[in-house]
Structure formats: structure tokens, C-alpha cells
Amino acid sequence: MNKYKVQFHAHTGSDPSDCIFHSDKDLIDRAAHHNYDVLAITCHDKVVHTEELKEYAAGKGILLISGIEKTVSGNHVVIVNATMEIESVKTFKDLEIYKQKNPDSLIFAPHPYHPLPISVVSLGKNLDKNIHLFDAIEWSCFHTKHFKFNAKAQKKAAEFGLPMIATGDNHALRYLDYTYSIVNAPSKTVKNIINAIKKGDLEIKTRPMNFMMLAGMTGRLLVLEYLRKLYKFIFRTKAQKKTVEFGTPKYLDHTYSIIRATSKTVHGIINAVKRGEFRSKQSQ
């Protein structure tokens, strides 16, 4: 039996919800630096996994597996070895159908009982109601020596006979190696790694954050989320005003943006906007 260092909860600049400054390849590079064997990129509501990224990771000795942190009935759920079909899942009933069709996926509950601001999207009581859908429960990096936010999740995992998978819920690369799992599997394949986790053949590796680190991470998430919502509100309001004021397609070119991007792709355009590499134009 071999031991593999695994990180199954990490976000990148490809995330459509979070404001993150590192790219998919930056994450892979940092994971290689920390000697990870297996990695999943789990952006919100979007599978960003590609063959190019898989090959790039393989070149650094990492098995990259597709993943997503999906919003299901308002709650976050992480799915690893996810197919594109997962993006259409909206409810727990949808997730149940997905699980039946994709038994090789790994479904786990991230930060299910953590306090604000994470509790807004955490499963809470919905984990108990839908426990049959989950293969594991997350041991989250968000904890300190005195704030044991994983304690309830640990009790629930024991109650329902589910393994705990330790992850970093990573949004900033400097914290990538604080919490992860060591998985015992016969070989480094998708099937073997996921089956080992489902059987509970893994170890939690974690070091508590100090209070200032935890407060800083939480504050950063709150500020970035506020700015993201403010940005969306401002542009939605402007769009609504234009519709009311003009109400005709002839004014389509009245206000627009010039974006400086490396290529005309969804990834290139969105990342350029997130970095602020654009300017507004308004015709007279």
C-alpha cells in the first residue's frame, strides 16, 4: 500500500464567484512545490478541469482530478471526479440522480457546521436530511487551537460512519499546505484514490491557524465577496437604467468596455476583468 498526499478543495482565478489572484497553473505549481501527489481544482459551480491542465499537472508528478464546489439548494457541496453534468445540478434531488448515474464520483460535505460567514452556505441540518448522498465529511482548514470548528463535523462523521477528508479550502496559495489528507491506496489512479477515501483509508494532516491568520482569511473573504456583489449590483443597475432610458437596440454601442487580454477566450477575458485590465468607453 502506498501513501499519497491529496488536496481536494482548492479554488483559482477561474472561479466565477470568488475573487482569486492565482491561476490554475499557479495552483498546480504550488502543489508540486509542496509535494502533492493528487489534486482537484474545485471552483464554485464550474468544472474548470481540462486535458491541458491534466497533462500540465502530470508533468509535475501530480494526478489532477476534475472537481467542483457546487451550490445545491443554497448549500455548498464538493464533488470530485465530476462530469460536466454536475453543472446542471440545482437541488438535492438532482444530486441524488447525478450520484446514481456517476457512482465513481466522490461527494463530500465542506465546512458543514462552521460559523459565519461560512455558515450562510454550509449544509448544517441539510447534511442530516441528505446524508445518504455523501461519501465523506470535510475536516476544514478553518480552525485554531481554541476555536474547534470541526468538532461537530467530527461527531457527525462518527455518528453516520463516514470518513473525514482533510482539505485546505484554499483561496490563497500561502495556506495551501496547512490541511490535507494522506490517502493509502495501491496505486495513484482516480479509481484507487477515490475508493480508498470512501473506505476511510486516509489520515488527516492539519496544523491549527493562529487567530490572526483565521481572522485575516475570513476578513479577506468577506471583503472580496462584498466587492464582488457591489460590482455586480452597480453594473446590473446601470444595465437596467439603460434599458429604461433607451429601450431600443440602437443604443447597444452607447457604453462598453475595452478589455486587454492575452486571448479571446472565456478564461482570458474574465481573468483580465478581475485584474482590472479594462477601461470603459462611452459614445457621445
Secondary structure, 3 states (H helix, E strand, C coil): CEEEEEECCECCCCCCCCCCCCCHHHHHHHHHHCCCCEEEECCECCCCCCHHHHHHHHCCCCEEEEEEEEEECCEEEEEECCCHHHHHCCCHHHHHHHHHHCCCCEEEECCCCCCCCHHHCCCCHHHHHCHHHCCEEEECCCCCCCCCCCHHHHHHHHHHCCCEEECCCECCHHHCCCEEEEEEECCCCHHHHHHHHHCCCEEEEECCCCHHHHHHHHHHHHHHHHHHHHHHHHHHHHHHHHHHHCCCHHHCCCEEEEECCCCCCHHHHHHHHHCCCEEEEECC
